[in-house]
Amino acid sequence: VRCDCTKLTVTANYYHALTRLRRQTMPRLLWADAICIDQTKESERNHHARLMSRIY
């Protein structure tokens, strides 16, 4: 997928969900933790994990 002109590798499940949720005629804002959180940084994952109860 592309996000802000950057090519990202996502799982098949994320790809399927994104293609089902996208809008054809206008932009749509989506937040996906696997894309929005730098999964290589433990501190960032931990920070966002503490926010999950508010998000979900």
FIPA-920781 format. One line per field, with one value per atom (N, C-alpha, C): residue in three letters; atom name; x, y, z. Coordinates in steps of 0.2 Angstrom, whole numbers, m for minus. Last residue first. Example, Ala and Ser with C-alpha at 12.3 -4.5 7.8 and 13.67 -1.06 7.14 Angstrom:
2
r <- c(SER  SER  SER  ALA  ALA  ALA) .
a <- c(N  CA  C  N  CA  C) .
px <- c(64  68  64  66  62  66) .
py <- c(m11  m5  0  m28  m22  m16) .
pz <- c(35  36  39  39  39  39) .
***
This chain:
56
r <- c(TYR  TYR  TYR  ILE  ILE  ILE  ARG  ARG  ARG  SER  SER  SER  MET  MET  MET  LEU  LEU  LEU  ARG  ARG  ARG  ALA  ALA  ALA  HIS  HIS  HIS  HIS  HIS  HIS  ASN  ASN  ASN  ARG  ARG  ARG  GLU  GLU  GLU  SER  SER  SER  GLU  GLU  GLU  LYS  LYS  LYS  THR  THR  THR  GLN  GLN  GLN  ASP  ASP  ASP  ILE  ILE  ILE  CYS  CYS  CYS  ILE  ILE  ILE  ALA  ALA  ALA  ASP  ASP  ASP  ALA  ALA  ALA  TRP  TRP  TRP  LEU  LEU  LEU  LEU  LEU  LEU  ARG  ARG  ARG  PRO  PRO  PRO  MET  MET  MET  THR  THR  THR  GLN  GLN  GLN  ARG  ARG  ARG  ARG  ARG  ARG  LEU  LEU  LEU  ARG  ARG  ARG  THR  THR  THR  LEU  LEU  LEU  ALA  ALA  ALA  HIS  HIS  HIS  TYR  TYR  TYR  TYR  TYR  TYR  ASN  ASN  ASN  ALA  ALA  ALA  THR  THR  THR  VAL  VAL  VAL  THR  THR  THR  LEU  LEU  LEU  LYS  LYS  LYS  THR  THR  THR  CYS  CYS  CYS  ASP  ASP  ASP  CYS  CYS  CYS  ARG  ARG  ARG  VAL  VAL  VAL) .
a <- c(N  CA  C  N  CA  C  N  CA  C  N  CA  C  N  CA  C  N  CA  C  N  CA  C  N  CA  C  N  CA  C  N  CA  C  N  CA  C  N  CA  C  N  CA  C  N  CA  C  N  CA  C  N  CA  C  N  CA  C  N  CA  C  N  CA  C  N  CA  C  N  CA  C  N  CA  C  N  CA  C  N  CA  C  N  CA  C  N  CA  C  N  CA  C  N  CA  C  N  CA  C  N  CA  C  N  CA  C  N  CA  C  N  CA  C  N  CA  C  N  CA  C  N  CA  C  N  CA  C  N  CA  C  N  CA  C  N  CA  C  N  CA  C  N  CA  C  N  CA  C  N  CA  C  N  CA  C  N  CA  C  N  CA  C  N  CA  C  N  CA  C  N  CA  C  N  CA  C  N  CA  C  N  CA  C  N  CA  C  N  CA  C  N  CA  C) .
px <- c(m49  m54  m59  m43  m44  m50  m42  m45  m47  m34  m41  m45  m22  m27  m34  m12  m18  m24  m3  m6  m12  2  m2  m6  9  3  m1  21  17  10  25  23  18  29  24  21  39  33  28  48  46  39  52  48  45  52  53  49  46  53  55  34  34  41  28  34  35  11  16  22  3  4  10  3  6  8  m2  3  7  m14  m8  m2  m22  m20  m13  m34  m28  m27  m39  m39  m33  m48  m43  m44  m50  m53  m47  m54  m50  m54  m66  m64  m59  m70  m71  m68  m69  m66  m66  m62  m67  m65  m58  m57  m63  m62  m64  m62  m57  m64  m66  m43  m47  m54  m40  m40  m43  m43  m47  m46  m33  m40  m44  m21  m23  m30  m22  m23  m24  m21  m27  m28  m8  m14  m21  1  m1  m7  11  6  4  24  22  17  22  22  20  29  26  27  23  28  25  13  18  24  5  8  14  6  3  8  1  5  2  4  0  4) .
py <- c(10  5  5  22  21  16  19  25  25  7  7  13  12  7  7  18  22  18  9  12  16  7  1  4  18  17  12  15  21  21  3  3  9  7  2  2  16  18  14  7  13  16  m1  m4  2  0  4  2  m6  m8  m4  m1  m8  m10  14  11  5  15  14  11  14  21  21  1  6  12  m6  m9  m4  2  2  m1  13  6  5  24  23  15  34  27  27  45  44  38  46  43  43  56  53  51  51  56  52  40  47  53  28  29  36  24  27  29  8  15  17  m4  2  9  m14  m14  m7  m11  m10  m10  m13  m6  m6  m27  m22  m15  m32  m33  m28  m27  m25  m26  m34  m27  m24  m47  m45  m38  m47  m48  m46  m34  m41  m41  m22  m24  m31  m11  m18  m19  5  1  m6  19  12  8  35  30  23  44  43  38  42  49  48  26  30  37  12  18  23  m6  0  6) .
pz <- c(108  107  112  114  107  105  127  125  118  127  130  129  121  118  121  128  125  122  130  136  134  118  121  127  115  112  115  123  124  121  118  124  126  105  105  112  108  105  105  114  118  115  104  110  114  87  93  99  77  79  85  74  77  79  75  73  77  71  76  73  59  62  68  55  51  54  66  62  57  69  73  70  58  59  63  55  59  60  41  44  49  32  37  41  15  21  26  0  5  12  m12  m7  m2  m20  m23  m18  m14  m21  m23  2  m2  m9  10  6  3  16  19  15  7  9  12  8  1  2  21  18  12  22  26  23  14  12  16  21  14  12  33  33  26  28  32  32  23  18  21  30  29  25  21  26  25  17  16  22  9  15  13  1  0  6  2  4  4  m1  m6  m4  11  10  5  8  13  12  m2  m1  4  0  0  0) .
***
